[in-house]
């Protein structure tokens, strides 16, 4: 199957970015499902996170692939272990071994409501099969208060039991108590989103981290004058001795059409970094992006995407 006859993609995040054997097993489990194509695997040791992007025509095969991935994650990842908690934990927020499972419509005939229904079926299956608490978010959420993924994930795995016991915090499916090693899973539906990071360099690691946090605060959509629908955080990359501005640009095509292009945002970050005596480096794209978003506002090569911009084109 190619993307041309796929209707939906799933961009599943697991809390493992350091063990190649687990990641190979996870990829093989997805590839073994008929009717599903694994399009991309992105791994980050500093975040201790990997993102699997797979596509299919309908919900049955995509739910099967998600269950196959989840079985590997739950069996292999222990978030309570020293390697995954305290000083050993990755810098990315997480509540579960299989942490986030968004379903995204990618064809002209696929709708967000159809994606939401696939998400609900997948969530129920994860809860029933693996005894995972499942929280629905985005277009699949049961009410407006639960649409926000950052809100559901606040406090992480460590505060999950208290979060789920609080008023309004109970999962949509599965047990009230978190899985002892695999936590919980957020399953949702959304439109196309750019998950991308821009590296900062040219100073010591402490300075770069401070600058990354300042820039993230300036550009995020909740800040006056920030970019609408942009989430941004500053993270250290200890493996490289640098920092990054890590971003999610929601409703990507709408943002592109109103001028909030990847090129415009990268230039804004470059200017903000330069004013602080810091340089920007490569752009890291997590998952795949529509070609239109890469071309809007400039030559895709100017984005300096690691591995080349052609690698991340959704339509290829």
C-alpha positions, -999 to 999 in steps of 0.1 A, spaced: 0 0 0 12 35 -8 0 68 7 -20 74 -25 -46 48 -14 -44 54 23 -71 74 41 -56 77 76 -23 79 93 -15 71 129 15 88 145 21 66 176 45 77 202 62 52 226 84 60 255 115 42 242 143 59 223 174 40 235 169 3 230 173 -7 193 160 -42 199 127 -30 213 123 -6 184 131 -33 158 104 -55 174 79 -27 174 85 -19 137 83 -56 127 50 -59 146 35 -30 126 48 -43 93 33 -77 99 -2 -63 98 -18 -67 63 -31 -34 48 -8 -12 68 24 5 56 50 17 81 61 50 66 85 65 91 102 58 124 117 87 143 139 79 174 154 103 200 175 91 229 174 125 247 136 124 246 136 86 252 109 85 226 101 70 193 74 79 168 60 53 144 40 67 114 18 42 96 -10 45 71 -40 24 60 -73 27 42 -95 20 72 -99 15 109 -97 -23 112 -61 -27 100 -50 5 118 -64 -7 151 -47 -41 146 -14 -24 140 -18 -2 170 -25 -32 192 5 -50 178 27 -20 186 11 -16 221 18 -53 230 55 -48 224 56 -15 243 37 -28 273 58 -59 275 91 -41 271 89 -7 287 88 -1 325 83 35 333 89 28 370 124 15 364 155 37 372 163 38 335 129 55 328 124 77 359 144 102 380 177 111 364 172 84 338 140 97 323 138 114 289 131 151 286 98 146 268 65 146 289 49 111 290 22 92 308 26 58 292 47 32 275 25 36 245 20 73 252 1 90 225 -19 76 195 -34 103 172 -54 93 142 -52 117 113 -73 119 81 -50 123 51 -72 117 20 -98 140 5 -125 115 14 -115 109 50 -131 130 77 -120 140 112 -151 124 127 -142 91 110 -107 95 125 -123 101 159 -144 69 156 -112 49 148 -96 65 178 -125 54 201 -124 18 188 -86 17 192 -89 31 227 -114 6 238 -93 -22 223 -62 -11 242 -81 -10 274 -97 -44 269 -67 -62 256 -39 -48 277 -57 -34 308 -45 1 300 -64 33 311 -71 52 280 -78 89 277 -95 102 246 -84 137 234 -87 160 205 -117 154 182 -123 121 200 -126 137 235 -158 133 254 -160 170 263 -141 202 256 -122 200 289 -105 169 277 -95 180 242 -60 192 252 -33 166 252 -9 187 275 -37 189 301 -42 152 301 -5 146 303 3 172 330 23 156 359 34 127 337 36 91 347 46 101 382 14 120 390 -9 98 369 -26 80 398 -35 113 414 -46 128 381 -69 99 373 -84 99 408 -92 136 407 -127 149 397 -130 147 359 -97 128 355 -110 93 351 -100 75 319 -125 69 292 -117 32 290 -99 8 312 -91 7 349 -90 38 371 -56 28 384 -26 32 361 -8 2 347 21 -3 371 48 -2 345 30 11 313 10 39 328 -19 50 305 -24 60 269 -39 90 252 -57 82 220 -72 110 199 -80 124 165 -66 156 149 -59 172 116 -24 173 101 2 187 125 39 196 122 59 181 150 93 197 145 124 208 164 150 234 157 185 231 172 203 260 189 241 261 190 270 285 194 271 288 232 274 266 263 247 241 271 232 261 300 229 292 279 214 274 250 188 258 273 178 291 288 175 307 253 155 278 240 130 282 268 128 320 263 122 316 226 96 288 231 77 311 256 78 340 231 65 321 200 39 297 215 3 305 207 -7 312 243 16 342 244 3 376 231 20 380 197 28 343 195 20 320 166 -16 307 167 -20 270 174 18 266 181 29 247 211 66 252 220 90 240 247 128 243 252 146 211 258 183 202 265 200 177 241 226 162 264 239 138 238 249 168 216 256 194 244 231 218 228 194 226 231 163 227 209 131 245 205 105 217 202 72 225 185 38 213 175 20 234 149 -16 223 149 -40 226 119 -9 228 97 -26 235 64 -47 263 79 -16 278 95 2 276 62 -26 294 44 -27 323 68 11 328 65 23 309 96 46 288 75 74 266 86 98 290 69 83 320 87 85 303 121 121 292 115 131 327 105 114 341 136 134 317 158 166 325 139 161 362 146 152 356 183 183 334 187 206 359 169 195 387 191 207 366 220 241 357 204 230 322 195 228 303 162 202 280 149 210 246 133 191 218 117 154 213 117 142 179 129 108 167 116 90 140 136 68 121 112 57 133 78 44 166 63 24 175 32 46 188 4 26 220 2 36 229 38 72 224 30 72 246 -1 50 274 13 71 305 20 104 293 6 126 265 -8 122 234 13 160 230 13 163 262 33 145 245 62 177 224 67 157 193 76 180 165 89 181 137 63 168 160 36 133 174 31 123 148 5 125 122 33 95 137 52 71 142 23 37 126 32 27 121 -4 58 102 -16 
